[in-house]
């Protein structure tokens, strides 16, 4: 009985999870020709969104949208005319804050090793979707929200994550989100 009473009390105190609908562009042959995306890239984008959901401590819930028009988070594959790795543009969707996330899946010459490429695409999806959830850049090299504008070794940034992986599926087990990122996420979502 006491447990039931506590559950009722805390249910009224705890905020409800905020739902974020999402849409991730398929890597069709046409899209692949124009952006160099690969068939598994949408899965990397989904894993990035799932990582934020897990790390939110139940504050956000993600739901796949059947179309992009009503998705609050929209992940697009971009071409080489975009910024270094990705970009996020805020937008309003059905009266709620949302974002268009653009990820450049072409990681440049000399990076042919598939797991390194997947690392860069995944971490870019993670970083840019962090912006979509309201997170700003940080100066802390350990954070996924770190900005290369502050300097630092870009290769080392991606490599420190890459060394944790033996296979592509290991990406799901290693979110890449720091303690400071988790705290910033919870603060951003509580506003």
Residue pairs with C-beta under 8 A, 6 or more apart in sequence:
15 59
15 190
17 58
17 59
17 60
17 61
18 59
18 60
18 61
18 189
19 60
19 61
19 62
19 63
20 60
20 61
20 62
20 63
20 72
20 73
20 133
21 62
21 63
21 64
21 65
21 70
21 71
21 72
21 73
21 93
22 49
22 62
22 63
22 64
22 65
22 71
22 72
22 73
22 74
22 75
23 64
23 65
23 67
23 68
23 71
23 73
23 74
23 75
24 42
24 45
24 46
24 75
25 31
25 37
25 42
25 68
25 74
25 75
25 76
25 77
26 42
27 35
27 37
27 38
27 39
27 40
27 41
27 42
27 77
27 105
31 37
31 77
32 38
32 39
34 79
35 77
35 78
35 79
35 104
35 105
35 106
36 79
36 105
36 106
37 77
37 105
38 105
40 118
40 168
41 77
41 103
41 105
41 121
42 75
44 118
44 121
44 122
44 125
44 171
45 75
45 103
45 125
45 129
47 122
47 125
47 171
47 172
48 122
48 125
48 126
48 129
49 62
49 73
49 75
49 125
49 129
50 62
50 172
51 126
51 175
51 176
51 177
52 60
52 62
52 126
52 129
52 130
52 133
52 177
52 185
53 60
53 61
53 62
54 175
55 175
55 177
55 181
55 182
55 185
56 185
56 186
56 189
57 182
57 186
59 185
59 186
59 189
59 190
60 133
60 189
62 73
65 71
68 74
70 93
70 94
71 93
71 98
72 93
72 94
72 96
72 97
72 98
72 99
73 98
73 99
73 101
73 129
73 132
73 133
74 98
74 99
74 100
74 101
75 101
75 103
75 125
75 128
75 129
76 100
76 101
76 102
76 103
77 102
77 103
77 104
77 105
78 86
78 87
78 102
78 103
78 104
78 105
79 104
79 106
80 104
80 106
82 102
82 104
83 104
84 104
84 148
85 103
85 104
85 107
85 120
85 124
85 127
86 101
86 102
86 103
86 104
86 124
86 125
86 127
86 128
87 101
87 102
87 128
88 99
88 100
88 101
88 102
88 128
88 129
88 131
88 132
89 99
89 100
89 102
90 97
90 98
90 99
90 132
91 98
91 99
91 100
92 98
97 134
98 132
99 131
99 132
101 125
101 128
101 129
101 131
101 132
102 128
103 121
103 124
103 125
103 128
104 124
105 121
107 116
107 117
107 120
107 121
111 117
111 120
114 168
115 162
115 165
115 167
115 168
116 158
116 159
116 162
118 168
118 171
119 158
119 161
119 162
119 165
119 171
120 158
122 171
122 176
123 144
123 158
123 161
123 176
126 144
126 175
126 176
126 177
127 144
127 145
130 144
130 145
130 181
130 185
131 145
133 185
133 188
133 189
134 188
134 189
134 191
135 145
135 181
135 184
135 185
135 188
136 145
136 184
137 145
137 146
137 147
137 149
138 145
138 146
138 147
138 180
138 181
138 184
139 146
139 147
139 150
140 146
140 178
140 180
141 152
141 157
142 178
142 180
143 178
143 180
143 181
144 176
144 177
144 178
144 181
145 181
145 184
146 152
146 157
148 154
148 157
161 174
161 176
164 170
164 174
165 171
165 174
177 185
